[in-house]
Amino acid sequence: MVATLYQPVKAQPLHAHVVQQMVRLIVSGTLSAGAALPTESELADYFRVSRTVIREAVRLLASKGLVDVKHGRGMWVLPSSRWDKLSPLVLFERLQVRGDNQALFNELLEVRRLVEVEAAGLAAARRTSADLPALQAAVAGMQARPDRPRSNAHPYCTLRTRRRSICASQRV
């Protein structure tokens, strides 16, 4: 039964394929939190790769908070609260497997708001007098058209673009 969960790896780099399959199994819940993983030798047999490839894959999984390794005792799947949720591996599989696009989108939006607020504060604190006219024009444009959508033509985008240029000019 366990052997049917794993597909043989066919291309290089081998450990990346093992990681991808393991992440998918963990994120999908097929391997639930607290579940003991097969031994290193068993995983090598299931995936038809060397134990070295399995060790590299397990190191990566552990670094992402997906598994816990107790040397000489075994490996266990960690709860989702321990996962590195901003890891591209985890994000991709959450979108592909779980389909929780809206929940994930909301989480990423929260992170983006935190980062953008801080970046805006730093940009404002580090702006020069040469930056003020463009920033004031962008704010005035937003105030004049509060009902307009935030498109690339909208002054909000001008303000955002200006903030990015201030940040990019080494002041943030």
N, CA and C atoms as an extended XYZ file, in Angstrom:
516
Properties=species:S:1:pos:R:3:atomname:S:1:resname:S:1:resid:I:1 pbc="F F F"
N         0.825       -1.199        0.000 N   MET     1
C         0.000        0.000        0.000 CA  MET     1
C         0.862        1.253        0.000 C   MET     1
N         1.834        1.359        0.921 N   VAL     2
C         2.670        2.548        1.000 CA  VAL     2
C         3.460        2.736       -0.280 C   VAL     2
N         3.943        1.662       -0.868 N   ALA     3
C         4.749        1.752       -2.082 CA  ALA     3
C         3.979        2.397       -3.232 C   ALA     3
N         2.672        2.309       -3.264 N   THR     4
C         1.894        2.892       -4.348 CA  THR     4
C         1.776        4.406       -4.243 C   THR     4
N         2.158        5.000       -3.117 N   LEU     5
C         2.106        6.450       -2.954 CA  LEU     5
C         3.232        7.155       -3.689 C   LEU     5
N         4.311        6.453       -3.959 N   TYR     6
C         5.513        7.047       -4.515 CA  TYR     6
C         5.714        6.582       -5.950 C   TYR     6
N         6.126        7.519       -6.798 N   GLN     7
C         6.387        7.214       -8.196 CA  GLN     7
C         7.900        7.211       -8.422 C   GLN     7
N         8.422        6.273       -9.212 N   PRO     8
C         9.860        6.259       -9.491 CA  PRO     8
C        10.303        7.573      -10.129 C   PRO     8
N        11.493        8.023       -9.791 N   VAL     9
C        12.055        9.260      -10.311 CA  VAL     9
C        12.760        8.969      -11.620 C   VAL     9
N        12.601        9.866      -12.613 N   LYS    10
C        13.126        9.588      -13.943 CA  LYS    10
C        14.208       10.548      -14.422 C   LYS    10
N        14.306       11.762      -13.885 N   ALA    11
C        15.244       12.735      -14.456 CA  ALA    11
C        16.060       13.435      -13.372 C   ALA    11
N        17.070       14.183      -13.782 N   GLN    12
C        17.926       14.955      -12.878 CA  GLN    12
C        17.275       16.292      -12.572 C   GLN    12
N        17.545       16.962      -11.465 N   PRO    13
C        18.180       16.389      -10.288 CA  PRO    13
C        17.197       15.488       -9.552 C   PRO    13
N        17.648       14.367       -9.189 N   LEU    14
C        16.771       13.360       -8.606 CA  LEU    14
C        16.139       13.811       -7.295 C   LEU    14
N        16.922       14.449       -6.437 N   HIS    15
C        16.360       14.830       -5.140 CA  HIS    15
C        15.199       15.808       -5.294 C   HIS    15
N        15.228       16.655       -6.332 N   ALA    16
C        14.142       17.612       -6.552 CA  ALA    16
C        12.835       16.902       -6.881 C   ALA    16
N        12.923       15.817       -7.613 N   HIS    17
C        11.718       15.056       -7.933 CA  HIS    17
C        11.161       14.365       -6.694 C   HIS    17
N        12.047       13.853       -5.875 N   VAL    18
C        11.616       13.219       -4.625 CA  VAL    18
C        10.943       14.267       -3.744 C   VAL    18
N        11.572       15.431       -3.623 N   VAL    19
C        11.016       16.508       -2.802 CA  VAL    19
C         9.637       16.900       -3.312 C   VAL    19
N         9.500       17.073       -4.612 N   GLN    20
C         8.211       17.478       -5.181 CA  GLN    20
C         7.112       16.474       -4.828 C   GLN    20
N         7.397       15.207       -4.982 N   GLN    21
C         6.388       14.188       -4.662 CA  GLN    21
C         6.067       14.168       -3.171 C   GLN    21
N         7.103       14.289       -2.347 N   MET    22
C         6.882       14.260       -0.905 CA  MET    22
C         6.084       15.486       -0.453 C   MET    22
N         6.422       16.656       -0.984 N   VAL    23
C         5.683       17.873       -0.631 CA  VAL    23
C         4.219       17.715       -1.030 C   VAL    23
N         3.981       17.183       -2.214 N   ARG    24
C         2.599       16.984       -2.671 CA  ARG    24
C         1.843       16.049       -1.726 C   ARG    24
N         2.481       14.970       -1.313 N   LEU    25
C         1.835       14.016       -0.402 CA  LEU    25
C         1.553       14.646        0.961 C   LEU    25
N         2.460       15.475        1.428 N   ILE    26
C         2.281       16.112        2.733 CA  ILE    26
C         1.222       17.204        2.664 C   ILE    26
N         1.333       18.099        1.685 N   VAL    27
C         0.395       19.220        1.570 CA  VAL    27
C        -1.026       18.729        1.294 C   VAL    27
N        -1.155       17.672        0.530 N   SER    28
C        -2.484       17.143        0.209 CA  SER    28
C        -3.125       16.438        1.396 C   SER    28
N        -2.314       16.099        2.390 N   GLY    29
C        -2.837       15.383        3.547 CA  GLY    29
C        -2.761       13.876        3.399 C   GLY    29
N        -2.267       13.398        2.271 N   THR    30
C        -2.092       11.965        2.091 CA  THR    30
C        -1.161       11.428        3.172 C   THR    30
N        -0.116       12.197        3.459 N   LEU    31
C         0.743       11.918        4.612 CA  LEU    31
C         0.392       12.980        5.645 C   LEU    31
N        -0.334       12.601        6.669 N   SER    32
C        -0.831       13.585        7.635 CA  SER    32
C         0.190       13.890        8.723 C   SER    32
N        -0.044       14.999        9.412 N   ALA    33
C         0.832       15.424       10.505 CA  ALA    33
C         0.973       14.297       11.522 C   ALA    33
N         2.199       14.055       11.908 N   GLY    34
C         2.489       13.000       12.872 CA  GLY    34
C         2.759       11.648       12.250 C   GLY    34
N         2.469       11.503       10.977 N   ALA    35
C         2.691       10.221       10.308 CA  ALA    35
C         4.185        9.939       10.204 C   ALA    35
N         4.551        8.702       10.523 N   ALA    36
C         5.941        8.280       10.375 CA  ALA    36
C         6.200        7.977        8.911 C   ALA    36
N         7.312        8.462        8.407 N   LEU    37
C         7.695        8.171        7.033 CA  LEU    37
C         8.436        6.840        6.994 C   LEU    37
N         8.448        6.214        5.833 N   PRO    38
C         9.255        4.991        5.685 CA  PRO    38
C        10.722        5.304        5.961 C   PRO    38
N        11.504        4.278        6.198 N   THR    39
C        12.926        4.473        6.442 CA  THR    39
C        13.599        4.996        5.184 C   THR    39
N        14.812        5.475        5.367 N   GLU    40
C        15.610        5.968        4.251 CA  GLU    40
C        15.767        4.899        3.173 C   GLU    40
N        16.046        3.676        3.595 N   SER    41
C        16.210        2.571        2.639 CA  SER    41
C        14.913        2.278        1.903 C   SER    41
N        13.807        2.287        2.623 N   GLU    42
C        12.514        2.023        1.984 CA  GLU    42
C        12.175        3.119        0.979 C   GLU    42
N        12.398        4.373        1.361 N   LEU    43
C        12.135        5.468        0.426 CA  LEU    43
C        13.013        5.339       -0.815 C   LEU    43
N        14.259        4.980       -0.633 N   ALA    44
C        15.164        4.793       -1.774 CA  ALA    44
C        14.631        3.704       -2.705 C   ALA    44
N        14.112        2.628       -2.125 N   ASP    45
C        13.530        1.555       -2.940 CA  ASP    45
C        12.268        2.030       -3.661 C   ASP    45
N        11.383        2.737       -2.950 N   TYR    46
C        10.132        3.212       -3.553 CA  TYR    46
C        10.404        4.150       -4.730 C   TYR    46
N        11.337        5.087       -4.522 N   PHE    47
C        11.634        6.079       -5.559 CA  PHE    47
C        12.652        5.583       -6.585 C   PHE    47
N        13.290        4.445       -6.298 N   ARG    48
C        14.333        3.876       -7.161 CA  ARG    48
C        15.492        4.842       -7.352 C   ARG    48
N        15.948        5.391       -6.217 N   VAL    49
C        17.105        6.287       -6.191 CA  VAL    49
C        18.032        5.832       -5.065 C   VAL    49
N        19.170        6.460       -4.967 N   SER    50
C        20.118        6.108       -3.910 CA  SER    50
C        19.695        6.719       -2.572 C   SER    50
N        20.261        6.202       -1.516 N   ARG    51
C        19.995        6.747       -0.188 CA  ARG    51
C        20.543        8.168       -0.079 C   ARG    51
N        21.596        8.465       -0.824 N   THR    52
C        22.147        9.821       -0.831 CA  THR    52
C        21.117       10.817       -1.358 C   THR    52
N        20.404       10.433       -2.415 N   VAL    53
C        19.349       11.289       -2.970 CA  VAL    53
C        18.252       11.490       -1.924 C   VAL    53
N        17.885       10.435       -1.236 N   ILE    54
C        16.853       10.531       -0.197 CA  ILE    54
C        17.325       11.453        0.926 C   ILE    54
N        18.591       11.319        1.331 N   ARG    55
C        19.117       12.178        2.404 CA  ARG    55
C        19.040       13.649        2.011 C   ARG    55
N        19.413       13.949        0.768 N   GLU    56
C        19.350       15.334        0.295 CA  GLU    56
C        17.908       15.830        0.278 C   GLU    56
N        17.000       15.000       -0.186 N   ALA    57
C        15.581       15.379       -0.220 CA  ALA    57
C        15.050       15.605        1.191 C   ALA    57
N        15.390       14.736        2.106 N   VAL    58
C        14.917       14.861        3.492 CA  VAL    58
C        15.489       16.121        4.134 C   VAL    58
N        16.744       16.442        3.837 N   ARG    59
C        17.330       17.689        4.369 CA  ARG    59
C        16.520       18.895        3.908 C   ARG    59
N        16.149       18.906        2.635 N   LEU    60
C        15.374       20.015        2.100 CA  LEU    60
C        13.981       20.060        2.723 C   LEU    60
N        13.340       18.918        2.851 N   LEU    61
C        12.010       18.861        3.481 CA  LEU    61
C        12.069       19.351        4.925 C   LEU    61
N        13.113       18.971        5.635 N   ALA    62
C        13.276       19.408        7.026 CA  ALA    62
C        13.518       20.912        7.089 C   ALA    62
N        14.273       21.447        6.144 N   SER    63
C        14.555       22.884        6.141 CA  SER    63
C        13.294       23.704        5.877 C   SER    63
N        12.313       23.112        5.232 N   LYS    64
C        11.034       23.784        4.953 CA  LYS    64
C        10.002       23.525        6.043 C   LYS    64
N        10.404       22.800        7.093 N   GLY    65
C         9.499       22.548        8.212 CA  GLY    65
C         8.436       21.505        7.929 C   GLY    65
N         8.656       20.688        6.911 N   LEU    66
C         7.661       19.685        6.540 CA  LEU    66
C         7.841       18.369        7.285 C   LEU    66
N         9.081       18.036        7.611 N   VAL    67
C         9.348       16.787        8.319 CA  VAL    67
C        10.317       17.029        9.470 C   VAL    67
N        10.237       16.168       10.443 N   ASP    68
C        11.162       16.174       11.573 CA  ASP    68
C        11.973       14.893       11.500 C   ASP    68
N        13.272       15.005       11.627 N   VAL    69
C        14.155       13.846       11.533 CA  VAL    69
C        14.816       13.639       12.884 C   VAL    69
N        14.668       12.454       13.411 N   LYS    70
C        15.362       12.039       14.630 CA  LYS    70
C        16.328       10.945       14.201 C   LYS    70
N        17.594       11.298       14.102 N   HIS    71
C        18.597       10.360       13.595 CA  HIS    71
C        18.596        9.068       14.407 C   HIS    71
N        18.476        7.963       13.672 N   GLY    72
C        18.438        6.647       14.296 CA  GLY    72
C        17.057        6.250       14.795 C   GLY    72
N        16.099        7.181       14.755 N   ARG    73
C        14.752        6.871       15.249 CA  ARG    73
C        13.679        6.952       14.164 C   ARG    73
N        13.852        7.861       13.203 N   GLY    74
C        12.871        7.954       12.130 CA  GLY    74
C        12.576        9.383       11.703 C   GLY    74
N        11.591        9.490       10.803 N   MET    75
C        11.170       10.773       10.253 CA  MET    75
C         9.653       10.866       10.370 C   MET    75
N         9.163       12.065       10.714 N   TRP    76
C         7.736       12.262       10.880 CA  TRP    76
C         7.303       13.528       10.171 C   TRP    76
N         6.068       13.521        9.694 N   VAL    77
C         5.477       14.682        9.052 CA  VAL    77
C         5.084       15.678       10.142 C   VAL    77
N         5.452       16.939        9.928 N   LEU    78
C         5.120       17.993       10.881 CA  LEU    78
C         3.778       18.628       10.536 C   LEU    78
N         3.099       19.226       11.512 N   PRO    79
C         1.834       19.906       11.237 CA  PRO    79
C         2.053       21.143       10.359 C   PRO    79
N         1.030       21.563        9.662 N   SER    80
C         1.145       22.693        8.734 CA  SER    80
C         1.570       23.977        9.442 C   SER    80
N         1.325       24.085       10.718 N   SER    81
C         1.745       25.279       11.457 CA  SER    81
C         3.265       25.429       11.485 C   SER    81
N         3.994       24.381       11.209 N   ARG    82
C         5.462       24.406       11.213 CA  ARG    82
C         6.055       24.614        9.810 C   ARG    82
N         5.236       24.530        8.782 N   TRP    83
C         5.728       24.648        7.416 CA  TRP    83
C         6.216       26.063        7.123 C   TRP    83
N         7.182       26.167        6.224 N   ASP    84
C         7.599       27.457        5.686 CA  ASP    84
C         6.590       27.794        4.592 C   ASP    84
N         5.549       28.502        4.962 N   LYS    85
C         4.432       28.735        4.040 CA  LYS    85
C         4.770       29.667        2.890 C   LYS    85
N         5.881       30.390        2.991 N   LEU    86
C         6.288       31.252        1.888 CA  LEU    86
C         7.278       30.570        0.954 C   LEU    86
N         7.624       29.333        1.251 N   SER    87
C         8.498       28.575        0.365 CA  SER    87
C         7.775       28.338       -0.954 C   SER    87
N         8.438       28.590       -2.084 N   PRO    88
C         7.796       28.326       -3.374 CA  PRO    88
C         7.310       26.876       -3.508 C   PRO    88
N         8.047       25.937       -2.935 N   LEU    89
C         7.613       24.535       -2.991 CA  LEU    89
C         6.252       24.352       -2.328 C   LEU    89
N         6.116       24.908       -1.149 N   VAL    90
C         4.869       24.763       -0.386 CA  VAL    90
C         3.749       25.563       -1.039 C   VAL    90
N         4.043       26.792       -1.444 N   LEU    91
C         3.017       27.628       -2.094 CA  LEU    91
C         2.470       26.948       -3.342 C   LEU    91
N         3.363       26.465       -4.190 N   PHE    92
C         2.941       25.833       -5.435 CA  PHE    92
C         2.045       24.633       -5.155 C   PHE    92
N         2.466       23.790       -4.237 N   GLU    93
C         1.670       22.592       -3.960 CA  GLU    93
C         0.342       22.931       -3.289 C   GLU    93
N         0.329       23.947       -2.454 N   ARG    94
C        -0.947       24.354       -1.856 CA  ARG    94
C        -1.933       24.765       -2.940 C   ARG    94
N        -1.437       25.496       -3.926 N   LEU    95
C        -2.307       25.915       -5.025 CA  LEU    95
C        -2.724       24.737       -5.900 C   LEU    95
N        -1.782       23.833       -6.174 N   GLN    96
C        -2.064       22.702       -7.048 CA  GLN    96
C        -2.915       21.628       -6.397 C   GLN    96
N        -2.588       21.302       -5.168 N   VAL    97
C        -3.206       20.146       -4.531 CA  VAL    97
C        -4.455       20.507       -3.738 C   VAL    97
N        -4.328       21.479       -2.891 N   ARG    98
C        -5.433       21.779       -1.978 CA  ARG    98
C        -6.469       22.686       -2.607 C   ARG    98
N        -6.078       23.479       -3.580 N   GLY    99
C        -7.031       24.362       -4.225 CA  GLY    99
C        -7.545       25.457       -3.314 C   GLY    99
N        -6.809       25.794       -2.249 N   ASP   100
C        -7.269       26.844       -1.348 CA  ASP   100
C        -6.748       28.200       -1.811 C   ASP   100
N        -6.999       28.488       -3.083 N   ASN   101
C        -6.480       29.706       -3.683 CA  ASN   101
C        -6.917       30.957       -2.944 C   ASN   101
N        -8.164       31.042       -2.531 N   GLN   102
C        -8.644       32.249       -1.875 CA  GLN   102
C        -7.989       32.429       -0.508 C   GLN   102
N        -7.885       31.361        0.262 N   ALA   103
C        -7.246       31.461        1.572 CA  ALA   103
C        -5.780       31.835        1.419 C   ALA   103
N        -5.105       31.216        0.482 N   LEU   104
C        -3.701       31.530        0.245 CA  LEU   104
C        -3.543       32.957       -0.255 C   LEU   104
N        -4.413       33.373       -1.150 N   PHE   105
C        -4.373       34.743       -1.655 CA  PHE   105
C        -4.516       35.733       -0.500 C   PHE   105
N        -5.444       35.471        0.411 N   ASN   106
C        -5.646       36.364        1.555 CA  ASN   106
C        -4.407       36.422        2.442 C   ASN   106
N        -3.770       35.282        2.666 N   GLU   107
C        -2.552       35.255        3.472 CA  GLU   107
C        -1.438       36.061        2.806 C   GLU   107
N        -1.269       35.881        1.502 N   LEU   108
C        -0.226       36.616        0.788 CA  LEU   108
C        -0.517       38.112        0.753 C   LEU   108
N        -1.786       38.466        0.633 N   LEU   109
C        -2.179       39.870        0.650 CA  LEU   109
C        -1.841       40.504        1.994 C   LEU   109
N        -2.059       39.786        3.081 N   GLU   110
C        -1.703       40.293        4.405 CA  GLU   110
C        -0.204       40.554        4.496 C   GLU   110
N         0.598       39.625        4.008 N   VAL   111
C         2.051       39.796        4.036 CA  VAL   111
C         2.447       40.978        3.171 C   VAL   111
N         1.841       41.086        2.002 N   ARG   112
C         2.166       42.191        1.102 CA  ARG   112
C         1.845       43.525        1.756 C   ARG   112
N         0.700       43.621        2.431 N   ARG   113
C         0.337       44.866        3.110 CA  ARG   113
C         1.369       45.243        4.161 C   ARG   113
N         1.824       44.264        4.928 N   LEU   114
C         2.836       44.543        5.952 CA  LEU   114
C         4.116       45.082        5.330 C   LEU   114
N         4.548       44.453        4.264 N   VAL   115
C         5.785       44.857        3.610 CA  VAL   115
C         5.628       46.213        2.935 C   VAL   115
N         4.511       46.419        2.234 N   GLU   116
C         4.325       47.672        1.513 CA  GLU   116
C         4.191       48.857        2.450 C   GLU   116
N         3.534       48.683        3.574 N   VAL   117
C         3.397       49.784        4.526 CA  VAL   117
C         4.776       50.195        5.036 C   VAL   117
N         5.589       49.213        5.388 N   GLU   118
C         6.944       49.512        5.856 CA  GLU   118
C         7.771       50.165        4.754 C   GLU   118
N         7.669       49.647        3.535 N   ALA   119
C         8.419       50.219        2.411 CA  ALA   119
C         7.977       51.651        2.138 C   ALA   119
N         6.679       51.909        2.217 N   ALA   120
C         6.173       53.270        2.000 CA  ALA   120
C         6.696       54.205        3.081 C   ALA   120
N         6.713       53.737        4.318 N   GLY   121
C         7.233       54.555        5.410 CA  GLY   121
C         8.700       54.888        5.218 C   GLY   121
N         9.486       53.896        4.825 N   LEU   122
C        10.906       54.138        4.576 CA  LEU   122
C        11.110       55.074        3.388 C   LEU   122
N        10.324       54.874        2.340 N   ALA   123
C        10.440       55.745        1.169 CA  ALA   123
C        10.091       57.179        1.539 C   ALA   123
N         9.043       57.360        2.334 N   ALA   124
C         8.649       58.709        2.747 CA  ALA   124
C         9.728       59.345        3.618 C   ALA   124
N        10.292       58.572        4.506 N   ALA   125
C        11.326       59.100        5.397 CA  ALA   125
C        12.605       59.441        4.643 C   ALA   125
N        12.865       58.759        3.554 N   ARG   126
C        14.126       58.932        2.831 CA  ARG   126
C        13.982       59.686        1.518 C   ARG   126
N        12.822       60.203        1.267 N   ARG   127
C        12.612       60.925        0.018 CA  ARG   127
C        13.412       62.226        0.036 C   ARG   127
N        13.622       62.744       -1.155 N   THR   128
C        14.316       64.027       -1.273 CA  THR   128
C        13.308       65.080       -1.706 C   THR   128
N        13.704       66.307       -1.674 N   SER   129
C        12.802       67.385       -2.111 CA  SER   129
C        12.468       67.228       -3.597 C   SER   129
N        13.342       66.605       -4.356 N   ALA   130
C        13.076       66.386       -5.780 CA  ALA   130
C        11.945       65.380       -5.992 C   ALA   130
N        11.701       64.504       -5.001 N   ASP   131
C        10.642       63.508       -5.116 CA  ASP   131
C         9.255       64.083       -4.816 C   ASP   131
N         9.201       65.174       -4.055 N   LEU   132
C         7.919       65.689       -3.572 CA  LEU   132
C         6.912       66.066       -4.655 C   LEU   132
N         7.270       66.792       -5.696 N   PRO   133
C         6.255       67.174       -6.691 CA  PRO   133
C         5.520       65.977       -7.311 C   PRO   133
N         6.251       64.932       -7.654 N   ALA   134
C         5.621       63.758       -8.266 CA  ALA   134
C         4.718       63.059       -7.261 C   ALA   134
N         5.151       62.948       -6.018 N   LEU   135
C         4.330       62.309       -4.984 CA  LEU   135
C         3.074       63.122       -4.702 C   LEU   135
N         3.222       64.441       -4.601 N   GLN   136
C         2.063       65.306       -4.348 CA  GLN   136
C         1.069       65.243       -5.506 C   GLN   136
N         1.555       65.185       -6.727 N   ALA   137
C         0.666       65.090       -7.893 CA  ALA   137
C        -0.092       63.762       -7.882 C   ALA   137
N         0.576       62.692       -7.510 N   ALA   138
C        -0.077       61.386       -7.461 CA  ALA   138
C        -1.156       61.362       -6.388 C   ALA   138
N        -0.877       61.923       -5.227 N   VAL   139
C        -1.876       61.970       -4.142 CA  VAL   139
C        -3.045       62.843       -4.568 C   VAL   139
N        -2.782       63.992       -5.169 N   ALA   140
C        -3.856       64.883       -5.618 CA  ALA   140
C        -4.731       64.184       -6.657 C   ALA   140
N        -4.111       63.436       -7.552 N   GLY   141
C        -4.878       62.698       -8.557 CA  GLY   141
C        -5.779       61.651       -7.932 C   GLY   141
N        -5.302       60.982       -6.900 N   MET   142
C        -6.129       59.974       -6.216 CA  MET   142
C        -7.284       60.642       -5.495 C   MET   142
N        -7.032       61.783       -4.879 N   GLN   143
C        -8.087       62.489       -4.159 CA  GLN   143
C        -9.137       63.030       -5.120 C   GLN   143
N        -8.746       63.421       -6.299 N   ALA   144
C        -9.677       63.968       -7.290 CA  ALA   144
C       -10.563       62.899       -7.901 C   ALA   144
N       -10.113       61.638       -7.914 N   ARG   145
C       -10.879       60.552       -8.535 CA  ARG   145
C       -10.952       59.336       -7.616 C   ARG   145
N       -11.604       59.447       -6.463 N   PRO   146
C       -11.644       58.317       -5.526 CA  PRO   146
C       -12.480       57.136       -6.022 C   PRO   146
N       -13.373       57.380       -6.978 N   ASP   147
C       -14.252       56.318       -7.468 CA  ASP   147
C       -13.634       55.508       -8.604 C   ASP   147
N       -12.495       55.946       -9.139 N   ARG   148
C       -11.860       55.258      -10.264 CA  ARG   148
C       -11.184       53.982       -9.802 C   ARG   148
N       -11.242       52.931      -10.607 N   PRO   149
C       -10.551       51.688      -10.252 CA  PRO   149
C        -9.039       51.886      -10.284 C   PRO   149
N        -8.365       50.997       -9.576 N   ARG   150
C        -6.905       51.064       -9.515 CA  ARG   150
C        -6.309       50.367      -10.725 C   ARG   150
N        -6.282       51.060      -11.826 N   SER   151
C        -5.677       50.514      -13.040 CA  SER   151
C        -4.310       51.166      -13.224 C   SER   151
N        -3.605       50.771      -14.242 N   ASN   152
C        -2.287       51.356      -14.489 CA  ASN   152
C        -2.370       52.833      -14.831 C   ASN   152
N        -3.529       53.290      -15.272 N   ALA   153
C        -3.689       54.700      -15.598 CA  ALA   153
C        -4.055       55.523      -14.360 C   ALA   153
N        -4.422       54.878      -13.310 N   HIS   154
C        -4.856       55.567      -12.098 CA  HIS   154
C        -3.666       56.144      -11.343 C   HIS   154
N        -3.833       57.318      -10.731 N   PRO   155
C        -2.734       57.926       -9.967 CA  PRO   155
C        -2.187       57.035       -8.851 C   PRO   155
N        -2.990       56.121       -8.333 N   TYR   156
C        -2.484       55.194       -7.309 CA  TYR   156
C        -1.265       54.457       -7.846 C   TYR   156
N        -1.348       54.046       -9.112 N   CYS   157
C        -0.230       53.327       -9.715 CA  CYS   157
C         0.963       54.248       -9.897 C   CYS   157
N         0.694       55.522      -10.201 N   THR   158
C         1.771       56.490      -10.305 CA  THR   158
C         2.468       56.625       -8.962 C   THR   158
N         1.690       56.702       -7.891 N   LEU   159
C         2.259       56.805       -6.552 CA  LEU   159
C         3.059       55.556       -6.216 C   LEU   159
N         2.491       54.397       -6.522 N   ARG   160
C         3.174       53.139       -6.242 CA  ARG   160
C         4.479       53.058       -7.037 C   ARG   160
N         4.430       53.469       -8.315 N   THR   161
C         5.618       53.446       -9.160 CA  THR   161
C         6.664       54.411       -8.624 C   THR   161
N         6.212       55.574       -8.188 N   ARG   162
C         7.155       56.567       -7.646 CA  ARG   162
C         7.795       56.037       -6.362 C   ARG   162
N         6.988       55.393       -5.503 N   ARG   163
C         7.526       54.830       -4.259 CA  ARG   163
C         8.579       53.776       -4.584 C   ARG   163
N         8.304       52.960       -5.593 N   ARG   164
C         9.270       51.932       -5.991 CA  ARG   164
C        10.562       52.563       -6.493 C   ARG   164
N        10.437       53.659       -7.254 N   SER   165
C        11.650       54.285       -7.770 CA  SER   165
C        12.461       54.902       -6.640 C   SER   165
N        11.804       55.431       -5.617 N   ILE   166
C        12.524       55.948       -4.455 CA  ILE   166
C        13.233       54.802       -3.756 C   ILE   166
N        12.523       53.685       -3.575 N   CYS   167
C        13.134       52.519       -2.926 CA  CYS   167
C        14.306       52.002       -3.740 C   CYS   167
N        14.143       51.979       -5.042 N   ALA   168
C        15.186       51.416       -5.912 CA  ALA   168
C        16.411       52.304       -5.980 C   ALA   168
N        16.258       53.583       -5.644 N   SER   169
C        17.401       54.483       -5.745 CA  SER   169
C        18.262       54.454       -4.488 C   SER   169
N        18.249       53.319       -3.796 N   GLN   170
C        19.133       53.066       -2.649 CA  GLN   170
C        18.760       53.852       -1.404 C   GLN   170
N        17.592       54.471       -1.378 N   ARG   171
C        17.210       55.212       -0.177 CA  ARG   171
C        16.418       54.340        0.793 C   ARG   171
N        16.018       53.145        0.345 N   VAL   172
C        15.296       52.219        1.238 CA  VAL   172
C        16.056       50.929        1.287 C   VAL   172
